[in-house]
């Protein structure tokens, strides 16, 4: 059986779309003829990222990756993130002339610019260099593929996302509901996600909406957001059936981010029969655009109010079109086709290593 090494800086105990996506791929590997192993921050000494303690910065080097590599003996390599683990694995692959694929999950240029005065052009130049050495870079949506192609990224491959429609589903009357929502004035507008500046949660909290606003999630921006005094209810992190009940108990899911590359939470909300309100940007455009499952509008308040009229059956029907089985089919198909080319000849490895 082929052995796929996935190198990622994003892994448990982090709670985000990257981790959920990779977890599903690990579980599906054997169905596609792959024994999947992981190289994460847990394999190295690490320290918490300042101001973002749930993210660990691994002390990963090419030498340390090499020490782990021989025991894992991968036939295929996928580098999922551009952090220290991903970068060290990339250097090791180049030094040995081993092909690898990458994936583009996060808009680091926008995230970095929201915190520090770093021009986005500099960050995108570094990312082009990072991904340019790969034999394929996976992106989640057509709009992201067009955008990155316009920025000079090459060898782009489509890798969609899915949702567990058995876990995330509507709940019948009397089947159980979330007690924390039952006492709130209707309608209930919900946000689920990481509480960080790049998620634009403040835009949601400041909307003049009837009823109640509920926030699920945690992150470095939580204290500031709670201190805004908007009257929103903050419930902290929820997972599994508890999270599904909250989705199902809300009237509209509001997605204020303008930087996400997909937004798995969109599919989770739809699967629970909850329509979506969002800006018409990458992610929502690809998931909601052209469907009857939600409303996209540059005026987020108008979108949220209009989404109250979207049939919950239409939201659920759209989610049923997005499966993790199809996501895995694309992912492992990309891995197989990209690695089908011959490995880089040994005499060419030093030249490629210069791309580091």
N, C-alpha and C positions, 0 to 999 in steps of 0.2 A: 504493500500500500504506500502511496505517496505521502510524504510528511510535509505539512505546511507550517512554517514558523511565522507567527504573527507577532511583530514587535510593536508595542504600544505603551505610551506614557499614560493613557487613560484606562484605568481598570479599577476593580473594586478596591476600597469601599466607595469610590466616586459613584454618584448617581447622575447619569446624563445619557444622551442619545448615542454617543460613541460607544460607551460601555454596553448599553443594551444591544446595539447592532452587532458588536463583536461577539457578545455572549451567544446570540442566536447563531452566528456563523460557526462558532466552536461546536455547538451542539449539533449542527447540521452536517459537519464535515464528512463523517463516515458515509452518509447517504450519497455523497458525490466522490467517494473513493479517496478521501483525505483523512489522515491522522493529523489532527491539529494540535500544535503545542504553542505556548505563549512565552514571550519574553516581556516582562513588565517591570515597573518600579519595585515590585516585591522581590526581584532577583538581585537587587543592589542596595547598598546603603542609600538612604534618601532623607531629605529634610522637607518640611512643609514649605510651600510657596508663601512668601511673606504676604499677608493680607488675604490669603486664600488657602487656609490650612488643609482643606480636604484634598487639595492637589499636592502630590509629592514630587519633588525634584530629585530624580535618581542620579547618583554619582556613577553614571554609565560611561565607560570608555571603550574604545575599539579593542583594547587588550582584554578587558573584562568580558566583552561580548564574545571574543574568540574563545575564552575559557569555557563559556557556557555552550558555545556553538558545537564543539566536538562531541559533547554528550547528547545533544539533541539531534544531530545529523539530519538537517532538513534537506529535502529535495526542492522545495519551493519556499519563497520568502515574500511576505507582505509587510510593508512598513505602514502602520495605520496613522501615526502621528509624527509631527515634526519636532518633538521634544528631545530631551537628552538620550532617551532609549532609542528613539527612531533615528536620531542623527548618528549615534555610535554604530548602530546596526548598518546604516547606509555606508558609513566609512569602511566597515568590515567587508561588506559585499563588494564594494569597489576595489578594495585591496586584493580580494581573491578572485575577481572577475566573475562574480556570481550575479545573475540577473535578479531583479526584484520588482514588485509592483508597489505602488503607494496609493493612499486615498486622501482626498481633500475634504475634511469634515468641518473645519473651523475657520472663520474669517479673522485670522490673527492680525492682519493689517488694521482692520477696523477696531478690533478689541484693544490692540496696543495703542492706537491713536486716541481712544477714549480715555486712556489713563496717562499717557505720556506724549510729549510733543515730537513724535516720530512720524515723518512723512510716510504715507501709505505706499508711495512709489518705491521707497527703499525696502519696505517689508515684502512687497510683491516681487521685487527683483530677487530677494533671497529665496523666496518660495519657488520661483521659477527655476532657480538653480538647484534647489533641493529636489524637486519633482522631475526636473529635466533629465536626471540620470536614470530614472526608472524606465522600464519597458512598457509601462502603462500606469496611468493615474486615474483612479475611480472617483467619479462624482455622482451625486445623488439625483440631480434633476436636469432637464433640458436647459432651463434658463441659466443654471450655474455653469453648465458645459459651454454655452454660448459666451457667457461673461469671461470665463477663464481663457477660452480660445481667443477672445479679443485682446486679452492681456498677454498673449504669447505662450500660453501653456500648450503642450503638445501631447499626443498619444492619450487622449482622454477617453475613458470607458465609462459606460453607464452602470451604476449600481444603486437600485432603488431601495426603499425601506418597507417594512411591513408592520403589522400589528397583530397581537394575539386576540382574536375576536371571540374566543371562549372566555377569557378573563375580562376583557373590556367589552361590556355589553349592557344593554338596557336592563333594568331591574323591575320585575313585576310588582304591582301593589301588594303589600303584605310580605314580600320576600325579604325585606330589610332595606333600610336606607341609612344614610349618615345622620346621626343624631345632631351633629353640630350645624347641619344645614336646615334641619326641619323647623328650627325656631326662628329662622331669619326671614325678614320681609322679602317677598318676591317682587320682581324677578331676581334671580341670582346670576351674576356675571362672575366668571371664574378665570383665574390665571393659574397655570401650573408650570413650574420651571425653576431654574437656578436664579437666585436673587443677586444679580450682579449688574453692573452699570450697562453692559452691552445688551442686556435683555430688554431695556427700555420699559421696565415695569412702572416707573413713575408716570409714564404717559397713560397707562391704564388707570392708575390710582387717581389721577386728576380729572378723569372723565366725569362729566355731570350726567349721572345715570340714575334712574329710579331703582328702588329695591336695595340690593346688597351687593357688595364686591368682596370676593373671597380669594385669598392668595395661598397657594400650596407650594412649599419649597423652602429652601434655605440657601444661605450664601453670604458673601462678605458685605452685601449692601442691605441686609435685612434690618439692622438697627436703624439705619438712616431712613429707610422706607417706612418703617413703623412710626418713626418720629415725625413724619409729615402730617400726622393728625387727620387723615382723610376718612377715617371711620371704617376702613376695610378690616375684615377679619383675617388674621394670619394664623394658619393651622400648622405650619411646619412641614417637614417632609412626610409624605405618605407613599406607600407602595402597595402592590398587589390588589387584593379585593377591596381594601380600605380606600385606595385611590380610585378604583373603578366606581365605587359607590358615590364618591364625591363628584366625579365627572357626570355620572348618570343623574345626580340630584340637581345639577346646575341647569340653567335655562340657556345660557350662551357661554361658549368658551372664547375668551378674548386673547388674541396673540399679538402683542404690541411690538415684537422684535422686528427690526429691519436688517439684521445681520446674520440670522440663522441660515444655514445652507439647506435645511429641510424642515425639521421640527416634527419629531416623532409624536410629540404631545398632540399635534393636530389629528393624527390618525387615532390616537387613544380616545380623544374626545368624540370624534365622529363615530367610533365603534360603540360608544355608550349612548349614541343617539343625540348627542349634544352638538348643535350647529356652531360654526366658527365665524368669528368676526376678526378681520386682520387687514393690514395694509397690503396693497397689491405689489408685493416684492417677491424675490426668489424664495422658494419654500411654499408660502401660501398660494402664489400664482400657479405652481405646479400641482399642488394637492387639491386646492379649492377652485382655482380658475376653470371656467367652463363647466362647472357642475352646479347642482342645486343644493349643495351641502353647506353652504355658508355665504357670507357677504364680504367682498373685498372693496375697500373704499379708502382714499387718502384721508378722509374724515373718519377716524376710528369710532367716534361716538355715533355717527350716522350708521356705520357698519354694525355696531353692537345692537342698536335699536332695531335695525332692519332684520337682523338675524333672529329676532324673537318670532318672526313670522315664517321661518324656514321649517318645513316639516321634519320632525325627528326621524321619520322613516327614511327620508332622503339622505340624512347624515349617515345613518347606519348602512344604507345600501352602498354608499361611496366607500366606506371603510372596508367592506367585504371584498372590494377589488384589490386590496393591498395585502398580500400575504408574505410571511417570512419565508415560505417555501420558494416563492418567486424571487425574493431578494437573494436567497442562498444560491438559486440556480444561476443568477447573473454573476454573483460574486465568484463562485468557483469556476464558472465558465470563463470569466475574465482571467483568473489565475492560470488556468490551463492553457488558454490561447496565448497569453502574453509570454508564458515560459516555454511555449512550444519552440520558440526560436532557440538556436544553439547558444550555449553559454559563451560568454566572452572568452576568446582565446587567451591563454595565459600570457602571451607576449603583449597583449593589449591592456592587461590589467594595470600596469604602472601608469599608462596614459590616462585611463579612467580615474585612477586614484588621485590624479592631479585636480579633478573636479571637486575635491573635498572642500 
